[in-house]
Amino acid sequence: MGLSLNSPARTGGTRPTGTRRLRLPGFAGRMMTPGLLVLAAVSILPFVAVVAMSFSRVHILGGLRLEGVGAANWARLFTDPDTAWAWGRALGYFTLTVGGEMVLGTALAICLWRLRRGRNGVLGLLLLPMFVAPVIVGLLGRFLTDSTFGLVTWLLRLVGYQGDVMADRATAFAAVTLLDIWEWTPLVAMIALAGLTSVPAAVLEAAALDGAGLLRTLRHIVLPAIAPVLLVALLIRSMDALRYFDIIWNTTGGGPADATRTASVQLYQTAFRFFDFGYAAVAGLLMLAVTTVAARWFVRLLDRKGPA
């Protein structure tokens, strides 16, 4: 009995309903594959190594060697008072710097927005601190607050302060906080100014015709309109401030008396001063988890706000 041209044996059988044909990556996929493999090698493999180190005691003398200790490093994390104090200082530093930058940056953006002439020149001068490397800002702060020849020290002595700024716990913490605010307030101002330029002029004219003053216009029209933009600025600065290291380390090194020893400074000292890499890996994973949760929270809040 002959086979017809349309029989299953001729056509290779019928394909079951609901199955999908395997698709090979196209040209774009093949071009991206080497880069994706390199990205995976430089991100996933180090992450796996850090996780392994968090459950081990790392020996570096005579070659790198991991000695398993179970969850001892993690148990130490939740019973170490130094870690709790370091995170408390980090949260205080985060609150003061990010809060100050958001308030001052928004205020500067509103002033620039209402400026009719010379806006570009003033904005260029305002953005100068943002282009200075944080390491240089830290060294500049240490130079300005030097007890013998610092300009800030000289100005403080004119108003009656005779102490050493970087030798006192309160003034040292205030100094590193103000240096951070000085450097990154222009970034918030630039982002807020970009949002202000998108506020509809017709709405502002209608508010002026209705007799709304400046404060009411800012509160009920301008600030709600740029709220999503401010959330973006808040997200960017929050991710940086939670793990900030450069200015603090180059200005005070975590002192005096651990007054500026935040979580990031403690992580560095644990790893590269005391060579306790296992516990440092735990601290690093904790910092990664905190920043990830904070970033997801801000992104969800931004999605709820919607576009301006």
Number of C-alpha atoms within 10 A of each C-alpha: 3 4 9 10 9 10 11 12 11 10 10 9 10 9 10 7 6 6 7 8 7 6 6 8 11 9 8 8 11 11 11 12 12 11 11 12 11 11 12 12 12 11 11 12 12 12 14 11 11 19 16 17 23 26 21 22 20 20 15 11 7 6 7 8 13 15 12 15 14 12 12 15 20 17 11 13 18 10 10 10 11 15 19 15 16 22 19 15 19 22 16 15 22 21 16 17 24 26 16 19 26 24 13 18 25 24 16 20 22 18 14 20 15 10 12 8 9 9 13 11 9 12 17 10 10 17 17 11 17 15 11 11 12 21 16 14 23 22 17 17 23 20 17 17 22 17 18 11 11 16 14 16 20 17 12 16 12 10 8 8 12 12 13 15 22 22 15 15 15 13 16 23 24 17 20 25 22 16 20 24 20 17 20 22 25 27 21 27 28 20 18 28 24 15 20 21 11 12 16 12 10 9 13 16 12 11 17 13 9 9 11 15 10 11 10 12 16 15 11 12 16 21 19 14 19 22 18 21 22 23 18 17 21 17 19 16 21 21 16 13 19 23 20 20 23 19 23 29 21 19 25 23 17 22 18 17 10 18 20 28 28 28 27 23 21 21 25 18 17 18 16 11 10 10 15 16 22 28 24 24 25 23 24 20 16 15 18 13 12 14 18 13 12 15 16 12 13 18 15 11 13 18 11 10 13 10 11 12
